[in-house]
Amino acid sequence: MKPLYVQIKCELGQAYAVAEAIIDTLEETSEVYSTSGEYDLLAKFYLDEESSIGGFVNHKLHKVAGIRETHTILAFRLYGRDQVRLDESGG
């Protein structure tokens, strides 16, 4: 599974409805957060390795009513307390 983060701008007053629709209709959804700043929501999705990111965003996510704009972020590696620590060289 590959993680995908998408920042979402919603039509005015639609952030809660968009968040609910994403959770209810897209099985790839892991988490949806309301955020401050330029975007209203931050959603985390997990796609199968063979899934197309562009296909998912354009043919599934963009069909959710109330979404005005998206910004897609790809994640490559997870770092954290429960993950393998980096060696001193930073690799």
MOSUL-V693858 format. One record per backbone hydrogen bond with DSSP energy under -0.5 kcal/mol. NH is the residue of the N-H (numbers start at 1). CO is the residue of the C=O. E is the energy in kcal/mol with one decimal. If there is no record, write none. Layout:
<<NH CO E> <NH CO E>>
This chain:
<<2 47 -3.2> <4 45 -2.4> <5 73 -2.6> <6 43 -2.5> <7 71 -2.9> <8 41 -2.7> <9 69 -3.2> <11 66 -2.7> <14 11 -2.2> <18 14 -2.8> <19 15 -2.5> <20 16 -2.3> <21 17 -2.3> <22 18 -2.6> <23 19 -2.2> <24 20 -2.5> <25 21 -2.2> <26 22 -2.0> <27 25 -0.7> <29 26 -2.0> <30 44 -3.5> <31 44 -1.4> <33 42 -2.8> <35 40 -2.5> <40 8 -1.9> <41 8 -2.1> <42 33 -2.4> <43 6 -2.7> <44 31 -3.0> <45 4 -3.1> <46 28 -2.4> <47 2 -2.8> <51 48 -1.7> <53 51 -0.5> <56 52 -2.3> <57 53 -2.7> <58 54 -2.8> <59 55 -2.6> <60 56 -1.7> <61 56 -2.3> <62 57 -2.4> <63 60 -1.0> <64 61 -2.0> <67 64 -1.4> <68 9 -3.0> <69 9 -1.7> <71 7 -2.2> <73 5 -3.5> <75 3 -1.0> <83 80 -1.4> <90 87 -2.0>>
